[in-house]
């Protein structure tokens, strides 16, 4: 049976999807979401799978998404599906097995492309600072999207 709602942050590898989704988790916690008691609190710089409660709603988030196998692990083996969340969030590559997993397991999918920064003539340090700001803004947009879709 397909689950109803999924927000997917999609993009090429090593573009900051995990970092942005961890920022999203932080932002949801700041507005009153709480970690489900079964979800371990892990270093925000690492991949993780959590269930958050925001009021009466449950949000399942995994930063995993490199391929369909890791998504299956997050949703099925780490029991996100059994948590019966109102909405799920994950990362995915733009095509391939992770995108196919999303399409076959969810009915309503909002695909959000990962925002990136590139510019010639800029130093690497300045690009990294700008990308950090972009990640933070995109996490805010994702938070507001989730709040409007719950």
SULJOKA-V746088 format. One record per backbone hydrogen bond with DSSP energy under -0.5 kcal/mol. CO is the residue of the C=O (numbers start at 1). NH is the residue of the N-H. If there is no record, write none. Layout:
BEGIN
co:CO nh:NH
co:CO nh:NH
END
This chain:
BEGIN
co:3 nh:107
co:4 nh:108
co:5 nh:88
co:6 nh:8
co:6 nh:110
co:7 nh:90
co:8 nh:10
co:8 nh:112
co:9 nh:92
co:10 nh:114
co:12 nh:15
co:16 nh:20
co:17 nh:21
co:18 nh:22
co:19 nh:23
co:20 nh:24
co:21 nh:25
co:22 nh:26
co:23 nh:27
co:24 nh:28
co:25 nh:29
co:26 nh:30
co:27 nh:31
co:28 nh:33
co:29 nh:32
co:34 nh:53
co:36 nh:39
co:38 nh:40
co:40 nh:42
co:43 nh:46
co:48 nh:63
co:50 nh:61
co:51 nh:36
co:52 nh:54
co:52 nh:59
co:53 nh:34
co:54 nh:57
co:57 nh:54
co:58 nh:86
co:58 nh:87
co:59 nh:52
co:59 nh:61
co:60 nh:89
co:61 nh:50
co:64 nh:91
co:65 nh:93
co:67 nh:71
co:68 nh:72
co:69 nh:73
co:70 nh:74
co:71 nh:75
co:72 nh:76
co:72 nh:77
co:73 nh:78
co:74 nh:80
co:75 nh:81
co:79 nh:83
co:80 nh:83
co:80 nh:85
co:81 nh:84
co:87 nh:60
co:88 nh:7
co:89 nh:62
co:90 nh:9
co:92 nh:11
co:96 nh:100
co:97 nh:101
co:98 nh:102
co:99 nh:103
co:100 nh:104
co:101 nh:105
co:102 nh:106
co:105 nh:3
co:107 nh:109
co:108 nh:6
co:109 nh:111
co:110 nh:8
co:110 nh:112
co:111 nh:113
co:112 nh:10
co:119 nh:122
co:123 nh:127
co:124 nh:128
co:125 nh:129
co:126 nh:130
co:127 nh:131
co:128 nh:132
co:129 nh:133
co:130 nh:134
co:131 nh:135
co:132 nh:136
co:133 nh:137
co:134 nh:138
co:135 nh:139
co:136 nh:140
co:137 nh:141
co:138 nh:142
co:139 nh:143
co:140 nh:144
co:141 nh:145
co:142 nh:146
co:143 nh:147
co:144 nh:148
co:145 nh:149
co:146 nh:149
co:146 nh:150
END
